[in-house]
Amino acid sequence: MLPRDCVLIGSSTGGGRTAYGAISQMETRGDVITVRGERYVPLTLDQPEEQKRMFRLASRPCLIPSDIESWRVLKPLPKS
């Protein structure tokens, strides 16, 4: 994992691909489903007593560089 006080710098021209991790969510009837490998996973939340309908999109992208040397983890200098 990336330390809290660091940033990841990647190259947009270095090539690579994006994979998507699993998302588990509770459906309206209380069933828990897990969706794997999808770019976006929608969820609709209805609250009829408050006359509300909310929509949520979840995504878990994982960037995979083809050249690991094109990425750097840096620790910014403190303000002086």
C-alpha positions in Angstrom: 0.0 0.0 0.0 0.9 3.6 -0.4 2.1 5.4 2.7 -0.2 8.2 3.9 2.3 11.0 3.3 3.2 9.9 -0.2 1.8 10.4 -3.7 1.9 8.2 -6.8 3.0 9.8 -10.0 2.2 7.8 -13.2 2.8 8.4 -16.9 -0.2 8.8 -19.2 2.0 7.7 -22.1 3.7 4.7 -20.5 0.9 2.3 -21.5 -0.8 -0.3 -19.4 -4.3 -1.4 -18.7 -7.0 -1.0 -16.1 -8.6 -4.0 -14.3 -11.6 -3.7 -12.0 -12.0 -5.3 -8.6 -15.0 -6.9 -7.0 -17.8 -4.9 -5.4 -20.2 -6.3 -2.9 -23.4 -4.5 -2.1 -26.8 -5.2 -0.5 -29.7 -5.3 -2.8 -33.2 -4.0 -2.0 -34.5 -7.4 -0.8 -31.5 -7.7 1.6 -29.5 -10.1 -0.7 -25.8 -9.4 -0.8 -24.3 -9.7 -4.3 -20.7 -9.5 -5.5 -20.0 -8.2 -9.0 -16.5 -8.8 -10.4 -14.7 -7.2 -13.3 -17.3 -4.6 -14.2 -16.3 -1.0 -14.8 -19.3 0.5 -13.0 -21.8 -1.2 -10.7 -25.1 0.7 -10.2 -27.3 0.6 -7.1 -30.7 2.2 -6.7 -31.9 3.0 -3.1 -35.6 3.7 -2.7 -37.0 5.4 0.4 -40.7 5.6 -0.3 -41.6 7.0 3.1 -39.5 10.1 2.3 -40.3 10.0 -1.5 -36.7 9.6 -2.4 -34.8 7.5 -4.9 -31.0 7.7 -4.9 -28.6 6.3 -7.5 -25.0 5.3 -6.8 -22.3 4.1 -9.1 -19.4 2.2 -7.6 -16.1 1.4 -9.2 -12.8 -0.2 -8.1 -10.2 0.5 -10.8 -6.8 -1.0 -10.5 -4.2 0.6 -12.9 -1.6 -1.9 -14.2 1.4 -0.2 -15.9 3.2 -2.0 -18.6 6.4 -0.3 -17.6 6.7 -0.1 -13.8 9.6 2.3 -14.2 7.3 5.0 -15.6 5.6 5.3 -12.2 7.1 6.8 -9.0 6.1 7.1 -5.4 7.2 10.5 -4.0 7.1 12.1 -0.5 6.4 15.8 -0.9 8.6 18.2 0.9 7.0 20.0 3.9 6.0 23.6 3.6 8.8 26.0 4.7 
